[in-house]
Amino acid sequence: MTATTRTQAMLTARAKASQDKRQRALAAIRALEAAGTPVTATTVATAAGVSTWLVYADGVREHVEAAHRRQAEQGNAPRPAPPPGRGEPVTPASLRTDLTVARDEIRRLRAERDKLRARLRLQLGAEIEGPERAELIARVATLEASCRQLAAERDARAAETSHAQRRIGELEDELTAARESLRRVIRQANQ
């Protein structure tokens, strides 16, 4: 698989994950509305298991606002909080809550980014450093040939060693016989 193919596969997977998250958010909006639960960005994000940033994104925000309007027309939904900068002033408590939620989301996204970055680094490192299959096959063949050659050399050295040990034994026997013969000659000369 080439780097371009891998990149395309990663982009396709990322687009599919994004589409799945959007579908979960839309399904959560329908479920909350059907249950009579107030539809807010936070409740939708929690129910769908997605970030609040996604709920405010184009394509999802419109559905949340439409659900708000329908609930308001039916009279069973609380009035939605106006977006910052419009209408009523924002309270310090709501700002602190928004800040806490944003910090948690940032922390989670950073952890996810670091995890993905580490996985990508490992994958790219394996691609760069990893030899190709043909190269590995050639290397294994070379190693097997070297192994056979070394085994043949080992067997030859073992045969030479065996021959040398036999020769050493013969020479030791000859040396012993020569010493014995020398002793006899010395004894005879002394008598």
SVG drawing of the C-alpha trace seen along z (x, -y; Angstrom):
<svg xmlns="http://www.w3.org/2000/svg" viewBox="-48 -42 125 97">
<polyline fill="none" stroke="black" stroke-width="0.4" points="0.0,0.0 1.5,-3.3 1.6,-6.5 -0.9,-8.1 -3.3,-5.2 -2.9,-5.2 -3.5,-9.0 -6.6,-8.6 -7.8,-5.8 -7.2,-7.9 -9.1,-10.8 -12.0,-8.6 -12.1,-7.1 -12.0,-10.6 -14.8,-11.8 -16.9,-8.7 -16.3,-9.2 -17.4,-12.8 -20.5,-11.8 -21.3,-9.2 -20.9,-11.8 -23.3,-14.1 -25.8,-11.3 -25.6,-10.5 -26.2,-14.2 -29.3,-14.3 -30.6,-11.1 -30.1,-12.5 -32.0,-15.6 -35.0,-13.5 -34.9,-11.3 -34.7,-14.3 -37.5,-16.0 -39.7,-12.8 -39.0,-12.3 -40.0,-15.9 -36.6,-16.8 -35.4,-20.3 -33.1,-20.3 -29.9,-22.2 -26.4,-22.0 -25.2,-20.4 -28.0,-17.8 -27.5,-16.9 -23.7,-16.6 -24.1,-14.5 -26.8,-12.2 -24.9,-11.7 -21.4,-11.5 -20.0,-14.3 -18.4,-17.6 -20.5,-20.8 -18.5,-22.3 -20.0,-19.8 -23.5,-20.7 -22.8,-24.3 -21.5,-23.5 -23.4,-24.1 -25.7,-21.3 -26.4,-20.4 -27.1,-23.8 -30.1,-24.4 -31.7,-21.1 -31.2,-22.1 -32.7,-25.6 -35.7,-24.0 -36.3,-21.6 -36.2,-24.6 -38.8,-26.4 -41.1,-23.3 -40.8,-22.8 -41.5,-26.5 -44.6,-26.3 -45.8,-23.3 -45.2,-25.2 -43.2,-22.4 -39.6,-23.7 -37.9,-26.3 -36.8,-29.4 -33.4,-28.7 -30.5,-30.8 -29.5,-33.4 -26.1,-33.0 -23.4,-35.1 -23.4,-38.7 -27.1,-38.8 -30.2,-39.4 -29.8,-38.9 -26.5,-39.4 -24.5,-36.3 -24.1,-35.6 -20.7,-34.9 -21.9,-31.5 -22.8,-30.5 -19.5,-31.8 -17.6,-29.7 -19.6,-26.7 -18.9,-27.3 -15.2,-27.8 -15.1,-24.6 -16.8,-22.7 -14.5,-24.2 -11.4,-23.3 -12.6,-19.7 -13.2,-19.5 -9.8,-21.0 -8.1,-18.5 -9.9,-15.6 -9.1,-16.8 -5.4,-17.3 -5.2,-13.8 -6.9,-12.4 -4.5,-14.5 -1.5,-13.2 -2.7,-9.6 -3.3,-10.0 0.0,-11.7 1.8,-8.9 0.0,-6.3 0.8,-8.2 4.5,-8.5 4.7,-4.8 3.0,-4.0 5.1,-6.4 8.3,-5.2 7.4,-1.6 6.9,-2.6 10.1,-4.6 12.3,-2.1 10.6,1.1 12.2,2.9 10.1,4.1 8.9,7.7 11.2,8.6 14.1,7.1 13.2,9.2 12.9,12.4 16.4,11.7 17.9,11.1 16.4,14.4 17.8,16.3 21.2,14.7 21.1,15.6 20.1,19.2 23.0,19.6 25.4,18.2 23.9,20.6 24.5,23.6 28.1,22.4 28.9,22.0 27.4,25.4 29.6,27.0 32.7,25.1 31.8,26.3 31.5,29.9 34.9,29.6 36.5,28.2 35.0,31.0 36.5,33.6 39.9,31.8 39.8,31.7 39.0,35.4 41.8,36.2 44.2,34.0 43.2,35.7 43.8,39.1 47.2,38.0 48.0,36.5 47.1,39.9 49.4,41.7 52.3,39.3 51.8,39.7 52.0,43.5 55.1,43.1 56.6,40.7 55.9,43.2 57.4,46.0 60.5,43.9 60.9,43.0 60.5,46.7 63.1,47.7 65.5,45.0 65.1,46.2 66.0,49.7 69.0,48.5 70.2,46.5 69.7,49.4 71.6,51.7 74.4,49.2 74.6,48.9 74.9,52.6"/>
</svg>
